[in-house]
Amino acid sequence: MTESVDYAIVGGGVSGLYTAWRLLDDDANRTVVVLEASDRVGGRLLTWNPAGEDGGLRAELGGMRFFPQQEMVTALIDRIGLADQRIPFYTNGPGLIWSLRGNRCAAGDTEAAGSRYALEDDERGKSPADLVNDVIDAVLKDNGVFEVPTTRKGWDELKPKLAYRGRPLWTVGYWNLLYDKLSPEAYQYIVDAFGYYTTSLNWNAAEAFQALSLDFTTDPAYETLARGFDQIPRTLADGVRGLGGDRAIRTDTTVRGIEAQSDGSVLLRCGPAGDVHATNVVLCLPRRSLELLDPSESFDLHTDLRLRDLVSSVRPYPAFKLFLLHEQRWWEQYGWNGERIEHGRSVTDMPIRQTYYLRPDACEHGACPEYGLVMASYDDSTAVDFWRGLEQTDREVARNDEGVAAKMAEVFATFTGLGLDSAEVPPFDPPPVLHEAPEAMIDHARRQLARLHGITVEQVPQPLFGAYADWSLDPFGGGWNFWEPQVNPQEVMPAVRHPLPRANVYIAGEAYSGVQGWVEGALTTAEKVLQDGFKLEVPDWLKNVYLGW
């Protein structure tokens, strides 16, 4: 049997849930359904709260933070009643370490860190952020621009005017440009000390300038939510159900293909779950998920070259996180030069790349339990391959992931005495990218953590529990997406939002946004679809928010 609805949203991540919530909040008489392939909502936002939602200890296995200059996510948090949960997300703090080329120093000690690299005279004594900003300043000055934009709107107004060696800047690869402007050693210093590979790879140079200028080189005041960053999609999901009923969100429903009808409506092929006929469809999916759709006469990436070019205008990048839960925060005593580690991140060129230290929120107010989490590894690109070699086989995954949420609760209850057991564990539905960390993975992490902190591996105790998330696996295909060189996002963004001109099919989400890798990008593309495609009026709480192209 085929069901008919006004709007079908494919994908239960933050952009899909926001789209459904806005449609129903605008008019509750609309029939709206969100179709999600997994058994949970939230997409790439996923929080594990080992002490429960009010325990003040969060493992953000996917997206983990925002900053106030991201206008839309900040406005939404206020609008849906989460403003009182806003708390700092620390990247800085005492005792943090850089371990580069086998040598350790205090995080941010540019003199010590830079001495490990054969830098040119005019590169010495500068931080990686300084080197990147020098490149941005030089290109802007060559274009007669002497003030770097400080907002997304400012960058959007400037980017189309920028050229490099006689070519539009958006046609240039960022890695290519850095190699023109910096020595190979300075480039490697940037890659190593930033903690990310992908930010310095060959994505669209114009978009890279904006992203690095507004985020990575300015160190904004990051924030998160006390009960977890996935409170955003979970709260939106509650709102959708409240406005549209229990059937407004359907998990375990895979859309296998889409077929446009002669009147512009769309038939969604959902297999045993039953097909859905929708007057309008919004595909809130990243590139890889779009590629996994079965080809049809109206949506075929093999034969429709325009559609294929639109979908492939961005590139997904692998991302991996490994969390270890410890009865005692052993890392606090091993800071740098006598300074005790409290929170923030250390960086290394070893495969763990970035290590974040997480203690309960109660520690900010004096009553501080001894347990804690360490994000032992937050890594991307080629480093993900290292950890993939240590992942479990499909057979082991199927066995070990059964009851993984209950395992987490049981382990925590054992050493805290909080009384959480498998019947009381907070809702936690592991997606297909999340698994219990095997012994070999934990062993490698402990050895690298020991090197990072300058201690023996025996001084890094076995964790009570380890969990990893590999976001490069299907159906996500990557932790985030970046625009390719040779792609003009100003032209492609509107085109990809309505990829089939004769059908009511739209695309939203982080992948094809102006703020890739962030919830802000997912929300702004969804709102553009709502305003431009469905002609929804701008609500008062969004009237001062810039949405981009």
C-alpha positions in Angstrom: 0.0 0.0 0.0 1.3 3.5 -0.9 0.7 6.3 1.6 0.4 9.9 0.4 1.7 13.0 2.3 2.4 16.6 1.6 6.0 16.5 2.5 8.4 13.6 2.9 11.8 14.3 4.6 14.4 11.6 3.9 17.0 11.5 6.7 16.5 12.0 10.4 19.5 14.1 11.1 19.4 17.7 12.3 18.5 19.2 8.9 15.7 16.7 8.3 14.2 17.1 11.8 14.5 20.9 11.5 12.8 20.9 8.1 9.9 18.8 9.4 9.6 20.9 12.6 9.5 24.2 10.7 6.8 22.9 8.3 4.6 21.7 11.1 5.2 24.7 13.3 4.2 26.9 10.4 1.1 24.9 9.6 0.2 21.8 11.7 -2.4 20.8 9.1 0.3 19.7 6.7 1.0 16.0 6.5 4.8 15.6 7.1 6.8 12.4 7.6 10.5 11.9 8.3 11.9 8.7 7.0 15.1 7.5 8.8 17.0 4.3 7.8 18.5 3.6 11.2 16.7 3.0 14.5 17.6 6.4 16.0 17.4 10.1 15.0 20.2 12.6 15.2 22.5 11.6 12.3 26.0 12.8 13.0 25.0 14.2 16.3 25.3 11.5 19.0 26.1 11.9 22.7 27.0 9.2 25.1 26.2 10.3 28.7 27.8 7.5 30.8 26.4 9.1 34.0 23.0 9.9 32.6 21.9 13.1 31.0 22.4 15.1 34.2 25.7 13.6 35.1 27.8 16.3 33.5 30.0 14.0 31.5 29.6 13.8 27.7 31.2 11.8 25.0 30.3 13.6 21.8 30.8 10.8 19.3 29.8 13.1 16.4 29.4 16.9 16.2 30.2 18.4 19.5 30.2 22.2 19.6 29.2 25.5 18.1 30.2 29.1 18.7 28.0 32.2 19.1 29.0 33.8 15.8 27.1 30.9 14.2 23.8 32.8 14.2 21.3 30.2 13.2 22.2 27.4 15.6 22.4 29.9 18.4 19.0 31.3 17.6 17.5 27.8 17.3 18.9 26.7 20.7 17.1 29.7 22.2 13.9 29.0 20.3 13.5 25.4 21.3 14.3 26.0 25.0 17.8 24.8 25.3 19.5 28.2 26.1 19.9 27.3 29.8 22.0 24.3 28.8 24.7 26.3 27.0 28.1 25.7 28.6 31.7 26.2 27.6 33.4 23.6 25.4 37.1 23.8 26.2 39.9 23.6 23.7 42.5 25.4 25.8 43.7 25.1 29.4 46.8 24.6 31.5 49.2 21.7 31.1 48.3 20.9 27.4 50.9 19.4 25.1 52.0 19.5 21.5 54.0 16.4 20.6 55.5 16.9 17.1 58.3 14.9 15.4 59.0 13.0 18.6 59.4 16.1 20.8 57.1 17.5 23.4 56.4 21.1 24.3 53.6 23.2 25.8 50.7 23.6 23.5 51.1 26.8 21.6 54.8 27.2 22.3 55.6 28.3 18.7 59.3 28.7 19.4 59.8 25.2 20.6 57.4 23.6 18.1 58.7 25.5 15.1 62.3 24.5 15.9 61.4 21.0 14.9 60.9 22.2 11.3 63.3 23.7 8.8 61.3 26.9 8.4 62.4 29.8 6.2 63.6 33.0 7.9 60.3 34.8 7.6 58.3 31.8 8.9 60.2 31.3 12.1 58.6 32.2 15.4 55.1 32.1 14.0 52.2 29.9 15.0 50.4 27.7 12.4 47.5 30.1 12.6 49.9 33.0 11.9 51.2 31.3 8.8 47.8 30.6 7.5 46.7 34.2 8.2 49.8 35.5 6.4 48.7 33.5 3.3 45.1 34.8 3.5 46.4 38.4 4.0 48.8 38.2 1.1 46.1 36.9 -1.3 43.6 39.5 -0.1 46.2 42.4 -0.5 47.0 41.2 -4.0 43.2 41.8 -4.7 43.3 45.2 -3.1 41.6 44.1 0.1 43.3 45.2 3.3 40.7 44.1 5.9 39.8 40.5 6.5 36.1 39.9 6.8 34.9 38.9 10.3 31.5 37.4 9.3 30.2 34.8 7.0 28.2 37.5 5.1 31.3 39.6 4.7 33.2 36.6 3.2 30.3 35.7 0.9 30.4 39.3 -0.5 34.1 39.1 -1.0 34.8 35.6 -2.2 33.4 36.0 -5.8 35.7 39.0 -6.4 38.9 37.2 -5.3 41.4 36.0 -7.9 44.7 34.2 -7.7 47.2 34.3 -10.5 44.5 35.5 -12.9 42.0 32.8 -11.9 39.0 33.0 -9.7 40.0 31.9 -6.2 37.3 29.2 -6.1 39.0 27.4 -9.0 42.2 27.0 -6.9 43.1 24.1 -4.6 44.0 25.2 -1.1 46.9 22.8 -0.8 48.2 24.0 -4.1 48.0 27.6 -2.9 49.7 26.9 0.4 52.6 25.2 -1.4 53.0 28.4 -3.6 53.1 30.6 -0.5 54.9 28.5 2.1 57.9 26.2 2.4 57.1 22.5 2.5 58.2 22.5 6.1 55.9 25.3 7.1 53.0 23.4 5.4 53.8 20.3 7.4 54.0 22.3 10.6 50.5 23.6 9.9 49.2 20.1 9.2 50.8 18.6 12.3 50.0 21.3 14.8 46.4 22.0 13.7 45.5 18.4 14.5 43.6 18.0 11.2 44.8 16.7 7.9 41.7 17.7 5.9 41.8 21.4 6.6 45.1 21.7 4.7 44.2 19.4 1.8 43.1 20.4 -1.7 39.6 21.7 -1.2 38.2 24.9 -2.6 40.6 27.7 -1.6 37.9 30.4 -1.4 35.8 28.3 1.0 39.0 27.3 2.9 39.9 31.0 3.5 36.5 31.7 5.0 36.4 28.6 7.2 40.0 29.0 8.5 39.6 32.7 9.1 36.3 32.5 11.1 37.2 29.3 13.0 40.5 27.6 13.0 42.8 30.6 13.2 40.7 32.7 15.6 39.9 30.2 18.4 36.4 31.4 19.1 34.6 30.7 22.4 33.2 27.3 21.7 30.1 26.1 23.5 28.1 22.9 23.8 25.0 21.7 25.7 25.1 20.3 29.2 23.0 17.3 28.4 24.7 16.7 25.1 24.9 18.3 21.7 22.4 15.8 20.4 19.7 17.5 22.5 19.2 19.7 19.4 17.9 16.9 17.1 16.2 15.1 20.0 14.3 18.2 21.0 13.3 18.8 17.4 12.1 15.2 17.1 9.9 15.7 20.2 8.5 18.8 18.6 7.8 17.0 15.3 6.0 14.2 17.1 4.0 16.7 19.2 2.8 18.6 16.1 2.5 15.7 13.7 1.8 12.6 15.7 3.7 9.5 16.6 3.9 8.4 12.9 5.6 11.7 11.9 9.0 10.1 12.3 9.6 6.6 11.1 12.8 4.9 11.9 14.1 1.7 10.4 12.7 2.9 7.1 15.2 2.9 4.2 14.4 4.9 1.1 15.9 2.9 -1.7 15.0 5.1 -4.6 13.0 8.1 -5.8 10.8 8.3 -8.9 9.5 11.7 -10.0 5.9 11.7 -11.3 4.5 13.7 -14.3 2.9 16.3 -12.0 6.2 16.9 -10.1 5.3 14.8 -7.1 7.6 12.0 -6.0 7.2 8.3 -5.3 9.7 7.0 -2.6 10.5 3.3 -2.9 10.8 2.1 0.7 10.8 -1.7 0.3 8.9 -3.7 2.9 8.0 -0.6 4.9 5.7 0.5 2.1 6.1 3.2 -0.6 5.4 6.8 0.1 3.9 9.3 -2.4 4.8 12.9 -1.5 3.9 16.2 -3.1 7.3 17.4 -2.0 10.5 15.6 -1.0 13.5 16.9 0.9 16.6 14.7 0.8 18.5 15.7 3.9 21.4 13.4 3.1 25.2 13.8 2.6 26.8 12.9 -0.7 27.5 9.2 0.1 23.9 8.6 1.0 22.7 10.2 -2.2 25.0 7.9 -4.1 23.6 4.8 -2.4 20.0 5.5 -3.8 19.0 3.0 -6.5 19.1 4.7 -9.9 15.7 5.5 -11.5 14.6 7.2 -14.6 14.4 10.5 -12.8 17.4 10.2 -10.4 20.3 8.4 -12.0 23.8 9.6 -11.2 25.2 7.4 -14.0 23.3 8.9 -16.9 22.2 12.4 -15.7 25.5 14.3 -16.0 24.1 17.5 -14.5 22.9 15.7 -11.4 26.1 13.8 -11.1 28.1 17.0 -11.2 25.9 18.6 -8.5 26.2 15.6 -6.2 30.0 15.2 -6.7 30.7 18.9 -6.2 31.7 18.2 -2.6 34.1 15.6 -1.2 33.4 13.6 2.0 36.3 13.2 4.4 36.8 10.3 6.9 36.6 11.1 10.6 37.1 8.9 13.6 36.7 9.3 17.4 37.8 7.0 20.2 36.6 7.5 23.8 38.0 5.8 26.9 36.1 5.9 30.2 38.4 5.8 33.3 37.7 5.4 37.0 40.3 8.1 37.7 41.5 11.0 35.5 45.1 9.8 35.3 46.0 12.5 32.7 45.6 15.4 35.2 48.9 14.7 36.9 50.9 14.5 33.7 50.6 18.0 32.3 53.4 20.2 31.0 56.1 21.8 33.2 54.3 21.2 36.4 50.9 22.5 35.2 48.0 20.2 35.9 45.7 19.3 33.0 42.1 20.3 33.6 40.5 20.3 30.2 41.1 21.2 26.6 43.1 19.3 23.9 46.6 18.2 23.2 47.8 17.7 19.6 50.3 15.2 18.1 51.4 14.0 14.7 50.8 10.4 15.9 47.7 8.7 14.6 45.6 9.7 17.7 46.2 13.4 16.4 43.9 15.2 18.9 43.2 14.2 22.5 40.5 15.9 24.6 40.3 15.7 28.4 36.8 15.6 29.8 35.9 15.8 33.5 32.4 16.1 35.1 30.8 19.5 35.1 30.7 19.4 38.9 34.5 20.0 38.9 33.8 23.6 37.9 31.9 24.1 41.1 34.2 22.3 43.7 32.6 18.9 44.1 34.7 16.9 41.7 34.3 13.1 41.2 37.4 11.2 40.2 36.1 9.6 37.1 36.4 11.0 33.6 36.5 10.5 29.9 39.4 11.0 27.5 38.7 11.5 23.8 41.9 9.5 23.1 41.7 10.2 19.4 39.9 12.6 17.2 41.4 12.2 13.8 40.6 12.5 10.1 41.8 11.6 6.6 44.7 9.1 6.5 44.8 8.7 10.3 41.4 7.0 10.0 43.0 4.2 8.0 45.3 3.5 10.9 42.4 2.8 13.2 40.4 1.0 10.6 43.0 -1.7 10.6 42.2 -2.3 14.2 38.4 -2.3 13.9 36.4 -5.4 14.6 35.2 -7.7 11.9 31.6 -7.7 10.9 31.0 -10.9 12.9 32.7 -9.4 16.0 30.7 -6.2 15.7 27.4 -8.1 15.5 28.3 -10.0 18.7 29.9 -7.2 20.8 27.4 -4.5 19.9 24.4 -6.4 21.3 23.4 -4.5 24.4 26.3 -2.0 24.1 24.2 0.7 25.9 23.5 -1.7 28.8 27.2 -2.6 29.0 28.1 1.1 29.3 25.6 1.6 32.1 26.7 -1.5 33.9 30.4 -0.5 33.8 29.6 3.0 35.1 27.4 1.8 37.9 30.0 -0.6 39.1 32.5 2.1 40.1 30.2 5.1 40.8 27.5 3.5 42.9 24.9 5.6 41.1 22.7 2.6 40.7 22.3 2.8 36.9 21.6 -0.6 35.5 20.5 -1.9 32.1 16.9 -1.2 32.9 17.6 2.5 33.9 20.2 3.4 31.2 19.3 6.7 29.5 18.1 6.3 25.9 21.1 5.5 23.8 20.7 3.8 20.4 24.1 3.1 18.9 24.2 3.8 15.1 26.0 1.5 12.7 29.2 3.6 13.0 29.5 3.1 16.8 31.2 0.1 18.3 32.9 -1.1 21.5 36.6 -0.6 21.1 38.5 -3.9 20.8 41.6 -4.7 22.9 44.1 -4.0 20.1 42.7 -0.6 19.4 42.8 0.3 23.1 46.4 -1.0 23.4 47.6 1.3 20.5 45.8 4.2 22.0 47.4 3.7 25.4 50.9 3.5 23.8 50.3 6.8 21.9 48.8 8.5 24.9 51.9 7.5 26.9 54.2 9.0 24.3 52.1 12.2 24.2 52.3 12.6 28.0 55.9 11.5 28.3 55.1 8.5 30.6 55.2 4.8 30.5 52.3 2.8 29.0 51.8 1.2 32.5 51.0 4.7 33.7 48.0 4.8 31.3 45.6 2.5 33.0 43.2 0.1 31.2 39.9 1.9 30.6 36.7 0.6 32.1 35.1 0.9 28.6 36.1 2.1 25.2 33.9 3.1 22.3 34.7 4.3 18.8 32.8 5.9 16.0 34.0 5.7 12.4 31.9 8.2 10.4 33.5 7.2 7.1 31.4 4.1 7.0 28.1 3.9 5.0 25.7 5.5 4.9 27.5 8.7 6.0 30.7 8.3 3.9 32.5 10.9 6.0 32.4 13.1 9.1 32.1 16.3 7.0 32.3 17.5 3.4 34.2 20.2 1.6 33.6 21.9 -1.7 35.9 20.8 -4.5 38.2 23.2 -6.4 36.7 24.3 -9.7 33.3 24.4 -8.2 31.6 27.8 -7.7 29.4 27.3 -4.6 27.6 30.6 -5.3 26.1 28.9 -8.4 26.0 25.3 -7.2 24.4 25.8 -3.8 21.0 27.0 -5.2 21.2 24.4 -8.0 21.8 21.5 -5.7 19.0 22.5 -3.4 16.6 21.9 -6.3 18.5 19.3 -8.4 15.6 18.1 -10.6 14.0 21.2 -12.2 10.8 19.3 -13.2 10.2 17.6 -9.8 9.5 18.8 -6.3 12.8 17.3 -5.0 15.1 19.3 -2.8 18.4 18.6 -1.0 19.5 20.1 2.3 22.2 19.3 4.9 25.7 20.1 5.9 27.3 18.6 2.8 26.2 21.3 0.3 26.2 24.3 2.7 28.2 27.4 3.3 29.3 26.2 6.7 30.5 22.7 6.0 31.2 20.4 9.0 28.9 22.3 11.3 25.3 22.2 12.4 25.0 25.8 11.2 25.5 24.6 7.7 22.8 21.9 8.0 20.3 24.4 9.4 20.9 27.2 6.9 20.5 25.0 3.9 17.3 23.6 5.3 15.9 27.1 6.0 16.9 28.1 2.4 14.8 25.2 1.0 11.9 26.2 3.3 12.0 29.9 2.2 13.0 29.6 -1.5 11.4 26.3 -2.3 8.3 26.2 -0.1 7.8 30.0 0.4 7.6 29.8 4.1 7.7 33.2 5.8 10.7 34.1 7.9 9.8 33.8 11.6 10.7 36.6 13.9 13.4 34.6 15.6 15.3 34.2 12.3 14.9 37.7 10.8 18.4 38.8 11.7 20.1 35.6 10.7 22.2 35.4 7.6 21.6 32.2 5.6 24.2 32.5 2.8 23.9 31.6 -0.8 
